[in-house]
């Protein structure tokens, strides 16, 4: 997980010339420069087919600047070599509170999800403490928050682990997990919401995606996702917050179109774009 909505006030968008003059000098006035992963669907790819690409297109059109990418696979050094080098000005998806970046207001909230076969024996399971999971083999991305709960409920001995940090140009743990659920290699899988929602839609067998919002007394399972920018760029942050607030409904529509399980501040599902 690259793991991320407090409500924003709807404000009128200021005209481009004034906004451009107010931006710090390190933020380009010639292009909307995005730091992107070239192979990380459903978030982004070089063909600009991910939901982060679509949101970047929306924002670029709003500020009336051409959209340009600086591509680099996400992993150690991503922030340092993208925002840090000032070759791009924004990471479209970054977890709220993550220290390497300054966060804008959140533009969505999602959670880890349980993926199961629709109509199977695990229908209706919405928490990892459910007794029906006790003897099941569950897929898990290594070193992610659900690991703590899996340990607590005695689910780790039979779990199948998938790597957290990979180069998505060559490996896709989420796709592998979904394939294993379909084949019966594992009984269920736990993925970060956008991954689970997207890849479950691609599966040859109907799958159910359930947000794990009932886990408590442990690491958070839901996260607010923001734009990540450089620290100190307060005027840039203000401008992006205005854009997020003014286009929240369109952003929601994009996210829901990619199967992202959206949550409100009380972790209730959002099923239609907010106004």
N, C-alpha and C positions, 0 to 999 in steps of 0.2 A: 504494500500500500504506500502511496506517496503522501500517505496520510499525513479535518477541516471542520441561527443566522439571525443575529439580532436584526429586528426590523429597521429599515432605513427610512428616513423622511423623504417623501416624494418632493423633489425640488426641480425647478426649471433648469434646463441645460443651458449653460452660458454659450454664446457664440464662439466658434473656433478661434478667431483671431485673439480675443481676450484671453481665452483659456491657454492658448499657445504662448502668449507673452508672459503668463504667470508661471508657467512650468519651470522647474529648476533647469539649469543649463545642461545637466547630464542626461535629461530626458529628451529624446529626439523630437523635433518639431517637423521632421520631414517624413516620418513613417511611424506607424504603431508597431513597435518592435517587440516581438514575442519570443520568449525562450521556450523551445518546444522539444519534445522527444519524438524522433522520426519514426518510431515503431512501437506505439503504446496504446493500441486500441483497447477500450472505446474512447480513451481520452484524446489522443492525437496521433497522427502519422504524417509522413511526408506528402501523402496525397491529400492532406487536409480533410480527412474523412471522419475525424473524431468530434465529440461534442465540445471539447475545448477549442478546436479549430472553428467550429460554427459560432461559438460565443465570441471568439477573437474577431471573426468577420463582422459580427453584430456591432462590437465596440468600435472597430476600425471605421465602419460606415458612419457611426454616430459622430466620431471626431473628425471625419472627412480627411482621413490620412490613409495612404496605401498600407496594406498589411505585409510585414516582412518577418521572417522567422530566422532565428539562430538555432540550428538543430544540434542536439547533443543527447545521447542516451542518458536517462536518469540513473543516478547512482552516486557513489562518493564523489564529491567535487562538483556536482551539477550546479549548485548555486554559485559557488566561487568562480566557476568558469563561464557562467552565463551572465547573471546580474552583476557579479563581481567584476567582470571585465568590461562592463558597460557596453557590450555589443547588443544587448537587448534590455528592455525596460520593465517587463512584466512576465511572471509565471502565472498562467491562467488558473492552475489548481494547486493550492497549498493549504495545509491544515492550519487552522487558527491557533495562534499561540506558539508556532514553531519559531524558535529564536533566530535562525539564519536570515530570515526575511522580516520586513515590516508587512503586516497583514492589513488588507482592506477590510471593510465589512464583509461578512460571509454572503455568498450568493446561493449556496445550498447547504443542506445538512443531510447526511446519509449515515448508514450504520453497516456493520458486518451482518451478513445474511446467511441463513441456512438454506442450502439448495437440496431438494429431494425430488424423487420421482412423483409426479402427480398421480393420485389414485393409489399410492403405495401404502405400506404400513406406517409410514411416518407422517402421513397427512395430519395437519393440525398441530404438529410440534412447533412451538414458538419460543422455547427456552432450552438451554443445554442441561438443565436439571431434570428434564422429562425422563421418566423411567424407561420409556421406549427406546432411548438412545444407549442404554447401559451395555448391551451386547453388540452394538453396531460398530462398524468400521467407518470412521469419519475422516474425510480429507481436511487438511489444515495447512495454511501457509505458515512456515516456520517463523518464530519470533514475533508473532502478531498478538494483539491483546486477547483473542479467544483462547490462546494457549493456557492462560492462567485459570480460566473457568474449566477447560478440559481437564486440567490437573486436579482441580477441586472436586469434580464430579467423577473422577476415576475413568475418564474416557481416553486418556493418552496411550495406555498400553496397546490398544488395537488401532490407533490412529495411523493414517498415512500422511507423512510430511512432504510438502512441496517447497522448493526454495523461494525465499523472499526477494533476493536481489539477483536479477538476471539481465542479460542484454536481450530485450524483447525482439530484436531483429532475428534472433536465433532460437529463442525458447519462450514458451508461454505457459507458465504453471497453471493459470486459471483455466485455460483451454484443456490442459491435460487433466485437471481435476474434473471438469464437466464431462469429458470423455469417459473417465473412470466411473462416474455416477451412471452414465447411460449404459455402459458395458456390465455394470454390476461388480466391478472391482472394489468399489467402496459403496456404502449405503447412503451416504450424504456427504456434503462438503460445506465448508465455511469459507466465504470469500468477502472481501470488501464490496459493499453494495453495488457500485457501478460496474465492477467486474462481474459479479454474480448475475445482475440483471441483464447485462449485455450478452454474455456467453450462454446463459440459459436459453435466451431467445434463439440462438443459433443451433441448438441441439436438435438431434433427430427424434428425440423422445420428449414429450411434454414434461417440463420441470416446474416445480413450485419454488418461488423465492420468498423467504420469510425474514423480515428484519428482526434481529435479535436485540430487542429493546428492553427486555425484562431482567437482564443481568445487572446485579448491583454488588457493592462491597468488593470492588475490584477495578481493574483498569477500564476506562471508558470504552464503549463499543460503538458510540456514535460520535461523529466529528463534523464541525462546521468547516466548510471549504471556502477559501478566500482567493483573491489575487495576491500574489507575493511580489513585493517591490523592495527597493533598497531602503534601508533605514535613513531617516532624515528627510525624505522626499514628501513632506507634509502636503504641499499643494497638489502634487500628483495623486496622493492618496485621496484628498478631498474630491478631486475631479473624477477619479474612478468610482468612488462611493456614490456620487451623483448618477453616474452612468448605470451602475448596478441597480440603484433604487428605481430609476426611471424606466428601466427595461427588464424588471424582475419577471413580469409575466412572459415575455418572449424567451428569457433565459430558462424559465421553468418548462416552457413548451419544448425547447431543445432537449433538455435533460430527460423529460418524460418520454420523448420520442426515442431515446436511446435505452430506455428501460431502467433508468437510474431510480432506485427506491428513495423518494424524497420524504423528509420528515420535517414537522414544524418544531418549535422550541420545546414542546411537551412530548416529543418523539411520536406524535401521531402522524399517520401517513398523509401525504399530500398527493392527491390523485388528479388534480387539474390545475392549470396555471393560475397563480395568484394575480390579482389586478394591481 
